[in-house]
Amino acid sequence: MTTFLTKHQIIAATASLGLSLLGANAAQAASFNFSYTFDPSSNGNNLPVFVNGMVDGDLVGNTLTNVSNIMAEVTVDTGASIVSLATFNDAQFLTRMFTLDGVGVDITTDNTIEPFLELIDGSDAKYSEPGFVPTETYNPDNWSLTAKSVPENDISGLSWLALAAISGISLKREKIKSFFK
């Protein structure tokens, strides 16, 4: 009876640990790419201006929560080349509302210094630097937020290693017990 309980206890402990490792893995924030395309006529030069970036967060319904690690770049297509106008890092963003469909987006950097970026649903889409200010009414159709691709097997190598070690210990213990019988 002791062997029967011990085997089942080991199996239960292994399964429990495995499930908790899988659960911990699934709770990690996901990474997303985002972009906004300004109407070329919004800057007076008929040049396409783009905001492209990455952000981490948890997708809850249509909205990202626990937003962090925002990085963005503003570029302009001159026809001859794509020119980087500015880059922004996480610390520069004051508001951080990201949505899948673009409705409710509210992303701004500090407007007391230039360059300045603002994407606010129901208000302006604006990039401002000395001598270059594309401004338009924000359009959710010009917004994109997509999950970055992740490896097919989402469980980390460390989780698999832990499961293998526990299974190996369980098998080793059973072999030792059977040897002394």
C-alpha positions in Angstrom: 0.0 0.0 0.0 2.9 2.4 0.8 4.3 1.9 -2.7 0.9 2.5 -4.3 0.5 5.8 -2.4 4.1 6.9 -3.0 3.8 6.4 -6.7 0.5 8.3 -6.8 1.9 11.1 -4.6 4.9 11.4 -6.9 2.7 11.5 -10.0 0.4 14.0 -8.4 3.3 16.2 -7.4 4.8 16.0 -10.9 1.5 16.9 -12.5 0.9 19.7 -10.1 4.3 21.2 -10.7 3.9 20.8 -14.5 0.6 22.6 -14.5 1.8 25.4 -12.3 4.8 25.9 -14.6 2.5 26.0 -17.6 0.3 28.5 -15.8 3.2 30.7 -14.9 4.4 30.7 -18.5 1.0 31.7 -19.8 0.7 34.7 -17.5 3.7 36.5 -19.0 3.0 39.7 -20.9 2.9 39.4 -24.7 4.6 41.6 -27.1 2.7 43.6 -29.8 3.6 45.7 -32.8 1.7 48.9 -33.4 1.5 51.4 -36.2 -0.3 54.6 -37.2 -0.2 56.0 -40.7 -0.7 59.8 -41.1 -2.6 61.0 -44.2 0.1 62.4 -46.5 -1.7 65.7 -46.9 -1.6 66.3 -43.1 1.9 67.7 -43.2 1.7 70.1 -46.1 4.4 68.3 -48.0 2.3 65.3 -49.2 4.8 62.9 -47.6 3.6 59.8 -45.8 4.5 59.8 -42.1 4.4 56.6 -40.1 4.6 55.7 -36.4 5.8 52.2 -35.8 6.6 50.6 -32.5 6.5 47.7 -30.0 4.7 47.4 -26.7 4.3 44.7 -24.0 1.0 44.1 -22.2 -1.8 41.7 -21.4 -4.6 41.7 -23.9 -7.9 41.8 -22.1 -10.8 41.9 -24.6 -9.9 44.8 -26.9 -7.5 46.6 -24.6 -3.9 46.1 -23.5 -3.4 46.3 -19.7 -0.2 46.4 -17.8 1.4 48.3 -20.6 5.2 48.5 -20.5 8.3 48.7 -22.7 6.9 51.0 -25.3 9.3 51.8 -28.1 8.3 53.9 -31.1 9.8 55.5 -34.2 8.4 58.1 -36.4 9.5 57.9 -40.1 8.7 59.8 -43.3 8.8 58.4 -46.8 10.5 61.0 -49.0 10.0 58.9 -52.1 13.8 58.3 -52.3 14.1 56.8 -48.9 12.5 56.3 -45.5 13.9 58.8 -43.0 13.7 58.4 -39.3 12.4 61.6 -37.6 12.5 60.5 -34.0 12.5 57.6 -31.6 10.6 57.4 -28.3 11.3 55.1 -25.3 9.0 53.9 -22.5 9.9 56.7 -20.1 8.7 59.4 -22.5 5.1 58.1 -22.7 2.6 59.9 -20.4 -0.6 58.1 -21.5 -0.7 54.5 -22.6 -4.1 53.2 -23.9 -3.6 50.6 -26.7 -6.5 48.8 -28.3 -6.8 46.3 -31.1 -9.3 48.2 -33.2 -7.9 51.7 -32.6 -11.0 52.8 -30.8 -10.1 54.5 -27.5 -6.4 54.8 -28.3 -4.7 57.4 -26.1 -0.9 57.6 -26.5 1.1 60.8 -25.8 4.6 61.8 -25.0 5.5 64.9 -23.0 4.1 67.9 -25.0 6.4 70.4 -23.3 9.4 69.2 -25.3 9.9 68.4 -29.0 9.7 66.0 -30.7 6.2 65.3 -29.4 3.8 62.4 -30.4 0.0 62.3 -29.7 -2.5 59.7 -30.9 -5.9 60.2 -29.2 -9.1 58.7 -30.5 -11.7 61.5 -30.7 -9.0 64.1 -30.9 -5.7 64.7 -32.7 -3.1 62.5 -34.3 0.0 64.7 -34.2 3.7 64.5 -34.5 5.6 67.7 -33.8 9.2 68.8 -34.1 10.6 72.1 -35.2 9.6 72.8 -38.8 7.6 69.6 -39.2 4.1 69.1 -37.8 1.8 66.6 -39.4 -1.6 67.0 -37.6 -4.9 65.4 -38.4 -8.0 64.1 -36.7 -7.1 60.7 -35.3 -8.6 57.9 -37.5 -8.9 54.4 -36.0 -8.7 53.0 -39.5 -5.1 54.1 -39.7 -4.2 52.2 -36.5 -2.8 48.7 -36.3 -2.0 46.6 -33.2 -0.9 43.0 -33.8 0.6 40.3 -31.5 4.2 39.5 -32.3 4.6 35.9 -33.3 5.7 33.5 -30.6 7.4 30.1 -30.8 5.0 27.2 -31.5 5.7 25.6 -28.2 5.2 28.4 -25.6 6.6 26.4 -22.7 10.1 27.5 -21.8 13.1 25.3 -21.8 13.4 25.7 -18.1 9.9 24.4 -17.5 10.6 21.3 -19.6 13.9 20.8 -17.8 12.1 21.0 -14.4 9.5 18.5 -15.5 12.2 16.1 -16.8 14.2 16.3 -13.6 11.1 15.5 -11.5 10.2 12.6 -13.7 13.8 11.3 -13.6 13.9 11.5 -9.8 10.6 9.7 -9.6 11.8 6.9 -11.9 15.2 6.6 -10.0 13.4 6.3 -6.7 11.2 3.5 -8.0 14.2 1.7 -9.4 16.0 1.9 -6.1 13.0 0.6 -4.2 12.5 -2.3 -6.6 16.2 -3.2 -6.3 15.9 -3.7 -2.5 12.7 -5.8 -2.6 
